[in-house]
Amino acid sequence: MGDISPAQMKVARYRCQGGPENIEVGEQPMPVARSGELLVRVHASSVNPVDWKMAKGEFPFNIVRPKLPFVPGFDVAGEVVTAAEGFAVGARVYSRLPSLSAGASAEFVAVPASAVATIPEAMGYPEAAAIPLAGMTALQALRDQARMPVSGADGYRVLVVGASGGVGHFGVQIARAAGAHVTGLCSGRNAALVSSLGAHEVVDYTTGAAPNGGGDFDVILDCVGGAPVGRFLPWLTARGVYVSCVPRADTFAWQAFYTLTLRRRVRGVLLSPRADDLRWLGGLYERGGLRAHIDATFPLEGLGDAHRMSIAGRTRGKIVIAVA
Ligand SMILES: NC(=O)c1ccc[n+]([C@@H]2O[C@H](COP(=O)([O-])OP(=O)(O)OC[C@H]3O[C@@H](n4cnc5c(N)ncnc54)[C@H](OP(=O)(O)O)[C@@H]3O)[C@@H](O)[C@H]2O)c1
């Protein structure tokens, strides 16, 4: 009796740790959906900096080393192939894959049904792939860490640092839709984009100017990192909260200090993927309050170029991978 080889699928994967020069396109066995999981045919994925940071061994703090070969990518949008938990075959779903082993740069993924949401009817696969990781990070930073109301936030003044990037461009839109007065810190070349997303004011960081002279923000969402927390504290109101998407040792030190003084003033966000939050973002999209700006689209074979583009740090909105 001959061997029955499992069905194969195309993937883009890192054959060893390091930079995008180590990415190859190849085949590997299709995943098998276990109980409670959906098998999803991936139509699109998107790139997040964590993808190449993990491959380089930079995240999280190089404690979790990806198993090699490593198929990067957390964001998927696609079509259900094997039904489970109320999702029918053919249903259009999107997800931030909940497992640290990632795997989105592939033709198929198996994903717990609890981690997916239905894609809104008017949303295409590319936008659906662009939203999960970055959109949920922006939402959780503003709502859960800064404790800004996501509706009726009139009177709140929000500064988004890195307003033109993946997380930042969703942060601008979520804060604007909440009713806040939004200032975007970005370079001059991205001013028009950030204004078009709803920012009331745009400040060019390359001039080195403090936005509004500083001093009056209720929330600062830092999507860039690298600058000491102390730079931002003078820009906050007395009740203001600084939230970093790229927390460093000093972020945690300041957070611990303020926690001891019973104040919420400095926080780091670490995304916790939740289908409810995806549904919330989908609702905002349907109400016209959210869109994904797609800077570039690459095929699976172009994943290396997509990662190089992300590493360069100049992405406007999101980079999408068109899979099928
Ligand atoms: N903690 C978490 O759970 C979590 C989740 C998601 C992301 N993150 C992290 O958050 C960071 C941002 O992610 P992302 O997806 O938004 O990255 P991204 O899309 O690659 O960000 C690129 C954007 O950053 C802007 N930028 C670069 N330097 C800047 C500066 N000094 N001031 C203002 N804008 C600047 C660039 O605009 P210019 O070209 O105009 O400079 C570009 O538009 C990454 O480090 C990522 O790993 C963390």
The ligand as a Gaussian input file, in Angstrom:
#p B3LYP/6-31G(d) Opt

LIG

0 1
 N        2.243000      46.414000      21.570000
 C        1.521000      45.853000      20.618000
 O        0.665000      45.003000      20.873000
 C        1.745000      46.324000      19.210000
 C        0.779000      46.074000      18.234000
 C        0.977000      46.606000      16.963000
 C        2.146000      47.304000      16.671000
 N        3.067000      47.465000      17.649000
 C        4.299000      48.215000      17.366000
 O        3.924000      49.566000      17.135000
 C        4.815000      50.148000      16.207000
 C        4.009000      50.775000      15.089000
 O        3.404000      49.751000      14.320000
 P        2.787000      50.128000      12.907000
 O        2.210000      48.911000      12.340000
 O        1.942000      51.339000      13.043000
 O        4.151000      50.521000      12.127000
 P        4.336000      51.131000      10.704000
 O        3.069000      51.112000       9.941000
 O        5.512000      50.463000      10.096000
 O        4.745000      52.661000      10.992000
 C        5.291000      53.390000       9.954000
 C        4.892000      54.851000      10.120000
 O        5.611000      55.425000      11.208000
 C        5.862000      56.791000      10.874000
 N        6.983000      57.304000      11.642000
 C        8.238000      56.811000      11.700000
 N        8.990000      57.564000      12.543000
 C        8.178000      58.546000      13.018000
 C        8.338000      59.612000      13.944000
 N        9.521000      59.835000      14.548000
 N        7.282000      60.396000      14.235000
 C        6.079000      60.193000      13.642000
 N        5.853000      59.198000      12.744000
 C        6.885000      58.378000      12.449000
 C        6.163000      56.737000       9.392000
 O        5.864000      57.994000       8.816000
 P        7.038000      58.866000       8.123000
 O        7.479000      58.100000       6.924000
 O        6.344000      60.126000       7.782000
 O        8.104000      59.013000       9.158000
 C        5.222000      55.651000       8.880000
 O        4.025000      56.180000       8.319000
 C        5.763000      49.039000      15.752000
 O        6.963000      49.130000      16.499000
 C        5.012000      47.781000      16.115000
 O        5.858000      46.665000      16.334000
 C        2.904000      46.987000      18.889000

